Amino acid sequence: MQFARIRTEDGRILTGVLGDGALSPRARLGSTEAAGPDEPLAGATLLPPCEPGKFIGLWNNFAAAAEKNGLSRPDHPLWFLKPATSLAGPGATVVIPEGVGRVLFEGELGVVIGAPCRDATEAEAAAAILGYTCVNDFTALEILTAEPSFPQWTRAKGYDGFGVIGPVVATGLDWRELTVKVMVGGRERQSYAASDMFMGPAEIVSRLSRDVTLMPGDVIACGTSLGARPVKAGDAVTVVIDGIGDLPVTMAAA
């Protein structure tokens, strides 16, 4: 099943299940009960498939990248928060703020929470996961490292449009079988197996739930692996995960 959010031509915002060129509305993300007649997708705009109260990103969660960078497996997820204003969806224009230097794409698998989760076991955490989405966690690399005494994770990753998710929340997937790819200008620039994670989704959710209460619609970006590169104004950047779909954006100068 694929959950999505759309804005109709007359300005209504609907959440529902995709199928046969239409959206079947639901009262909320993850609901199985219809909430109105099907809405044709023709003329509608795909929005971020959920509106997370918390948009969490992980650092150093892939073995290949850790080995290359001389890092060890963390004992607990290394995480940061992206502000709600960083959220963007399929087809967005991502503006590179003036003076921030290099901006990197980071294609990632996103976990979407479907039920409240606090101090959860891994089994409880797995049950609280609604599904998965594509994430592009853009990073202003030089901002991140500009102040030696304080790595600026939130600022570097929190600019408007720097948290792209979509096109859908897909349920029923085996994350171990997924491959995360990023295309820039039609060329494959990043490709890695989700199975290379140090901590898989259930472990991530369980451990994070000891730090903060996770709520329906919250998104956790599982981290990226090798191949993240700088992009420039005019680049077309697309995260691709089979079973979830394509998540395209266009980069623009301020």
Residue pairs with C-beta under 8 A, 6 or more apart in sequence:
1 17
1 131
1 170
1 171
1 172
2 17
2 18
2 19
2 168
2 169
2 170
2 171
2 244
2 245
3 15
3 16
3 17
3 18
3 26
3 29
3 30
3 49
3 50
3 130
3 131
3 168
3 169
3 170
3 171
4 15
4 16
4 17
4 18
4 23
4 46
4 47
4 49
4 166
4 167
4 168
4 169
5 13
5 14
5 15
5 46
5 47
5 48
5 49
5 50
5 89
6 13
6 14
6 16
6 23
6 39
6 41
6 44
6 45
6 46
6 47
7 13
7 44
7 45
7 47
8 14
8 39
8 43
8 44
9 43
9 44
13 47
14 23
14 25
14 36
14 39
15 25
15 26
15 28
15 29
15 49
16 23
16 24
16 25
16 26
16 35
16 39
17 23
17 24
17 26
18 24
18 41
18 168
21 40
21 41
21 42
22 38
22 39
22 40
22 41
23 38
23 39
23 41
23 44
24 34
24 38
25 34
25 35
25 36
25 37
25 38
25 39
26 32
26 33
26 34
26 35
27 33
27 35
28 216
29 49
29 50
29 112
29 114
29 130
29 169
29 216
29 217
30 114
30 130
30 216
45 91
46 89
46 90
46 91
46 166
46 167
47 89
47 166
48 87
48 88
48 89
48 164
48 165
48 166
49 89
49 112
49 133
49 165
49 166
49 167
49 168
49 169
50 112
50 133
50 165
50 169
50 217
50 219
51 84
51 87
51 217
52 84
52 87
52 112
52 217
52 218
52 219
53 84
53 215
53 217
53 218
54 81
54 212
54 214
54 215
54 218
54 219
55 81
55 82
55 83
55 84
55 86
55 87
55 163
55 218
55 219
55 221
56 79
56 80
56 81
56 82
56 208
56 218
56 219
56 220
56 221
57 79
57 80
57 81
57 82
57 108
57 137
57 157
57 220
57 221
57 223
58 77
58 78
58 79
58 204
58 220
58 221
58 222
58 223
59 78
59 79
59 80
59 153
59 223
60 66
60 71
60 74
60 78
60 198
60 223
61 74
61 77
61 78
61 197
61 198
61 199
61 204
61 222
61 223
62 192
62 196
62 197
62 198
62 223
62 224
62 225
62 226
63 73
63 196
63 197
63 198
64 192
64 196
64 225
64 226
65 71
65 224
65 225
65 226
66 72
66 73
66 198
68 226
73 198
74 198
76 207
77 199
77 204
77 207
77 208
79 208
79 211
80 153
80 154
80 157
81 154
82 137
82 154
82 157
82 158
82 162
82 163
83 154
83 158
85 158
85 160
86 157
86 158
86 159
86 160
86 161
86 162
86 163
87 163
87 164
87 165
88 94
88 160
88 161
88 162
88 163
88 164
88 165
88 249
89 164
89 165
89 166
89 167
90 164
90 166
90 167
90 246
90 247
90 248
90 249
91 248
91 249
92 161
92 164
92 249
92 250
93 161
93 249
93 250
93 251
93 252
94 138
94 161
94 162
94 164
94 237
94 249
94 250
94 251
94 252
95 159
95 160
95 161
95 252
95 253
95 254
96 103
96 232
96 233
96 251
96 252
96 253
96 254
97 140
97 159
97 254
98 253
98 254
100 140
100 142
100 143
100 159
101 140
101 141
101 142
101 143
102 140
102 141
102 142
102 230
103 138
103 139
103 140
103 141
103 230
103 231
103 251
104 138
104 139
104 141
104 228
104 229
104 230
104 231
105 136
105 138
105 182
105 184
105 189
105 190
105 228
105 229
105 231
105 237
105 239
106 135
106 136
106 137
106 138
106 139
106 224
106 228
107 134
107 135
107 136
107 180
107 181
107 182
107 190
107 224
107 228
107 239
108 134
108 135
108 136
108 137
108 180
108 221
108 222
108 223
108 224
108 239
109 132
109 134
109 135
109 175
109 178
109 180
109 194
109 221
109 222
109 241
110 132
110 133
110 134
110 135
110 165
110 219
110 220
110 221
110 222
111 129
111 132
111 201
111 204
111 205
111 219
111 220
111 222
112 129
112 130
112 131
112 132
112 133
112 169
112 217
112 218
112 219
113 128
113 129
113 130
113 205
113 214
113 215
113 216
113 217
113 218
113 219
113 220
114 128
114 129
114 130
114 131
114 216
115 127
115 128
115 130
115 216
116 128
116 213
116 214
116 215
116 216
117 124
117 125
117 128
117 205
117 209
117 213
117 214
117 215
118 209
118 213
118 214
119 209
119 210
120 128
120 205
120 206
120 209
121 206
122 202
122 203
122 206
123 202
124 206
125 201
125 202
125 203
125 204
125 205
125 206
125 209
126 201
126 202
126 205
128 205
128 214
129 201
129 202
129 205
130 169
130 171
130 216
131 169
131 170
131 171
131 172
131 173
132 169
132 170
132 173
132 175
132 178
132 201
132 241
132 244
133 165
133 166
133 168
133 169
133 170
133 219
133 244
134 165
134 166
134 167
134 180
134 239
134 240
134 241
134 244
134 245
134 246
134 247
135 163
135 164
135 165
135 219
135 221
135 239
135 247
136 163
136 164
136 165
136 182
136 237
136 239
136 247
136 249
137 157
137 162
137 163
137 221
137 224
138 157
138 159
138 161
138 162
138 163
138 164
139 156
139 157
139 162
139 228
140 155
140 156
140 157
140 159
140 162
141 156
141 230
143 152
143 155
143 156
144 151
144 152
144 153
144 155
144 156
144 157
145 151
146 152
157 163
161 249
163 221
164 239
164 247
164 249
165 219
165 247
166 245
166 247
167 244
167 245
167 246
167 247
168 244
168 245
170 243
170 244
170 245
173 243
173 244
175 194
175 195
175 200
175 201
176 194
176 195
176 200
177 194
177 195
178 193
178 194
178 195
178 241
178 242
178 243
178 244
179 191
179 192
179 193
179 194
179 241
179 242
180 190
180 191
180 192
180 193
180 194
180 224
180 225
180 239
180 240
180 241
181 188
181 190
181 191
181 239
181 240
181 241
182 188
182 189
182 190
182 191
182 227
182 237
182 238
182 239
182 240
183 189
183 236
183 237
183 238
183 240
184 229
184 231
184 235
184 236
184 237
184 238
185 235
185 236
186 236
189 227
189 229
190 224
190 225
190 226
190 227
190 228
190 229
191 227
192 224
192 225
192 226
192 227
194 222
196 225
197 222
197 223
199 207
201 220
201 222
204 220
204 222
205 214
205 220
208 214
208 220
214 220
231 237
231 251
232 251
233 251
233 252
233 253
234 250
234 251
234 252
235 250
235 251
236 248
236 249
236 250
236 251
237 248
237 249
237 250
237 251
238 246
238 247
238 248
238 249
239 246
239 247
240 246
240 247
